[in-house]
Amino acid sequence: MKLSPVAVREFQELLKEEYGEEVSFAEAEKTAQNLLNVFMLCLKK
């Protein structure tokens, strides 16, 4: 499942607001995709 650019930007904003971390779009996309993959694996179990 691929994340939309809007979802990635929302994840960037969440990281900034909650953790004070500013990350690039590419890093936010990679991190969000990894997190989504973990959730998907958990749902399959």
Backbone as numpy.savetxt, mean C-alpha at the origin, in Angstrom:
# Nx Ny Nz CAx CAy CAz Cx Cy Cz
-3.86 -8.96 -8.21 -4.70 -7.79 -8.21 -3.81 -6.55 -8.21
-4.04 -5.66 -9.16 -3.24 -4.44 -9.27 -3.97 -3.29 -8.60
-3.21 -2.49 -7.87 -3.78 -1.33 -7.19 -3.89 -0.15 -8.15
-4.94 0.63 -7.98 -5.12 1.82 -8.81 -4.18 2.93 -8.31
-3.85 3.87 -9.17 -3.02 5.00 -8.73 -3.66 5.78 -7.57
-4.97 5.87 -7.56 -5.66 6.56 -6.46 -5.44 5.81 -5.15
-5.53 4.50 -5.18 -5.32 3.70 -3.97 -3.89 3.85 -3.45
-2.93 3.90 -4.37 -1.53 4.06 -3.97 -1.33 5.44 -3.33
-1.91 6.46 -3.91 -1.78 7.81 -3.33 -2.44 7.88 -1.95
-3.56 7.21 -1.80 -4.22 7.17 -0.48 -3.33 6.47 0.53
-2.64 5.41 0.10 -1.72 4.70 0.99 -0.55 5.61 1.35
-0.04 6.38 0.38 1.03 7.34 0.66 0.58 8.33 1.73
-0.62 8.85 1.60 -1.16 9.81 2.57 -1.30 9.17 3.95
-1.76 7.93 3.98 -1.91 7.22 5.25 -0.56 7.06 5.94
0.47 6.68 5.19 1.81 6.54 5.78 2.30 7.86 6.34
2.04 8.93 5.62 2.48 10.26 6.08 1.73 10.68 7.33
0.42 10.51 7.34 -0.40 10.93 8.47 -0.17 10.09 9.72
-0.09 8.78 9.56 0.01 7.88 10.71 1.43 7.69 11.22
2.41 7.70 10.30 3.78 7.37 10.68 4.78 8.48 10.39
4.33 9.58 9.77 5.23 10.68 9.46 6.25 10.34 8.39
5.98 9.30 7.61 6.90 8.86 6.56 6.42 9.31 5.19
7.30 9.98 4.47 7.00 10.33 3.09 7.76 9.36 2.20
7.03 8.64 1.37 7.64 7.66 0.48 7.26 7.99 -0.96
8.08 7.52 -1.88 7.81 7.73 -3.30 6.58 6.92 -3.71
6.04 7.29 -4.86 4.91 6.55 -5.39 5.29 5.08 -5.59
6.49 4.84 -6.15 6.93 3.47 -6.42 7.06 2.66 -5.13
7.61 3.27 -4.09 7.77 2.57 -2.82 6.41 2.32 -2.17
5.52 3.29 -2.25 4.18 3.11 -1.70 3.44 2.00 -2.44
3.59 1.97 -3.76 2.94 0.94 -4.56 3.46 -0.45 -4.19
4.76 -0.57 -4.06 5.38 -1.86 -3.71 4.92 -2.32 -2.32
4.95 -1.41 -1.36 4.56 -1.76 0.01 3.08 -2.12 0.10
2.25 -1.33 -0.54 0.81 -1.60 -0.52 0.49 -2.92 -1.20
1.17 -3.20 -2.31 0.94 -4.46 -3.02 1.36 -5.65 -2.16
2.49 -5.52 -1.47 2.94 -6.59 -0.58 1.93 -6.82 0.54
1.42 -5.74 1.10 0.42 -5.85 2.16 -0.85 -6.52 1.65
-1.29 -6.13 0.47 -2.47 -6.74 -0.14 -2.24 -8.24 -0.38
-1.05 -8.59 -0.84 -0.74 -10.00 -1.08 -0.81 -10.82 0.20
-0.34 -10.25 1.31 -0.41 -10.96 2.58 -1.87 -11.19 2.98
-2.69 -10.16 2.84 -4.11 -10.30 3.16 -4.77 -11.36 2.28
-4.43 -11.35 1.01 -5.02 -12.33 0.09 -4.63 -13.76 0.49
-3.37 -13.94 0.90 -2.92 -15.26 1.36 -3.69 -15.69 2.61
-3.89 -14.76 3.52 -4.63 -15.08 4.75 -6.07 -15.47 4.46
-6.67 -14.83 3.49 -8.05 -15.15 3.14 -8.19 -16.53 2.51
-7.14 -17.01 1.88 -7.19 -18.33 1.24 -7.07 -19.46 2.23
-6.57 -19.18 3.41 -6.35 -20.24 4.41 -7.62 -20.59 5.14
